[in-house]
Structures are given as C-alpha cells and as structure tokens.
Amino acid sequence: MNLGMNRPHQMRYRRGQTVYYEGDPALSLFRVESGLIRIAKLTPKGRVLTVRHVLPGDYFGEEALNKQWRDHQVEALTDATLVPVDPQSITGENLGAVTRSLSDQLQRVMAYEYHLQIGDLRQRVARYLLQLAQTPLGGTDETNRTYVRATHELIAEGTSSTRESVSKIITELRSEGLLQSGYRRITLLSTAALEHMAQHSDLDENDM
C-alpha cells in the first residue's frame, strides 16, 4: 500500500545504522518494507532498553501524528528498507492500515513487557531468543537448525539485563547443549527445550 504516493521513495539502511534519534523533528511515519527495526530508549545512566521491534509491513514513527519531536531512538537491526509516509497523506483505508499496524504492535509490546516481568533471566533469555528467531534476525543453517544473529549486548538490552549476566546464561545454556554460540550468531540446538524453559524454571525469580 503506497498511502497516496504514486512512487514511494525507499530509504535503505545498513545493519546498526540509526534511523533517527530521540529529540529529532517528527516529520513523517515510516513503513518497513524489509528488515528488522528496533525502537529503543536511552536511560539517564546511558543504558539502551529495547521498547519494541518493528517487522516488515509495520509502521512506526507515530509521533509525527501529534507531536513535533521523536520520543525514542530507532536503529536497523538488519539491513532494512523503509518508506517515509507523510501524515497528511493518510486518509480513509490508509488510515485503517496504519491503525491496525500500531494496534498489532501494541499487543506485541504488552506481551513483551509481561514476559520481561515474570520468571528468571534464563526464562527471559530463552523467550527472547525464540522471539528473535521469528524475525529477520533468525534463519536456518544447512542442517536446518534455527539460529539468531544477535550479540550478548542486544539480548541484554532486550531482556532488561546486563551483558555480563546474559553472557553467563549463554555459557550455561551452551554447556547444557541447548545453544551453540559464535560471532554475532547463536544456534538454537533444541528449540523444544528452550520453549519448555521459557514456561518453566527451577530457579527463584531474580535478575542475576
């Protein structure tokens, strides 16, 4: 859907490139054509916290509908293609598409926040890896094993933890034969075991 534009202008971003920063002018919305986008918030202490992921087909930058400035910083987690959308061009059916997209994202954010608030860090890491596997960061290798292209830092930012704590959990899961990790890539050797872990834990709730 081109939202009133005959030939939508595509903007391409490389992995790790910033789309905009908190405080930038909010001039347009964006539609994700391909790739995975992360909306994040920088805490007063300088920590980056993941707010939500934006998938292909989703819209983001909704501050442009009623505000002058951006509330968050946004970056591409993979190579991505975006289409800017002029808020003035959104009418009728197009408005419905934007509303449905933002509503779907709100439901995902609510589920994401719930998962962050229950269970120990092992559970949260398992949930997040399984979630990322369903995004453009995920894939399958030549032996049909699922993998996720993610760093320990990214997982920490997505589970409201620290890189050191996440590295400890990844090491434990690797020693248990559930994961195989390398540079920016984590292979899920047993998705069934990780799914079980995401729902059950023998540990007391803590953030390690």
Steps between C-alpha positions, in 0.01 A plus 500: 500500500654833400288730718424748228848511344527385139862395533601466865856610567696216658769566758762231560684450828788272588502281810575714805418828325286754688175608337443787744583607854284601794431872470522511119213676317209263437427571136367168371397146576683206346391165360745211521535335160773256608725435796461537875481836678549559872344785696701567814527739792818633657485511880650789701791267584568433133349150475315412182167324558306337219143634484371303204596333174348611170451231237453515122159651427491692828485878535692701757583862579147568621619811685459674164122473542479728802846613615789707374786291637603135511450313829748219430807412300462253214757278334512225240587163653543357149537658159162664451289687249254765621242716328429843656133587532369858513241519781291733283462226240343250740125486442222243477617145438861604548422630848347163582819322393714721724260460793495120466879490484545711812233296680678174414829645624337614824383144564851369435648761735256406776593132465869592491475710816313219677772250411767736633333522838457130575753223543875499545755616248538154346132508412520851360805420288332186366182694416693778330710263289186319388337833420798626299507172308162598352633834372742588217781438751414130495576233243589135445840356414594223256396236756162669552590626847351830610739784575479864608741774391537682831767616743492456876458879525187494282351218709578692819326810364201289404469323836560800726821351632876545464740357244697322774187329635389396152848367415485283812161361398614436143805315630281283724257420219789418270652261757159333531496440125208731429692768309802541281642850488744677273565851375163681484322166458328265743374164378203352685587131529173409674209737445274257687716521812520880474123524458457287812749719686313812392196371686661321794799565725650338807669825601366769728398817318793738478693707252834340576 
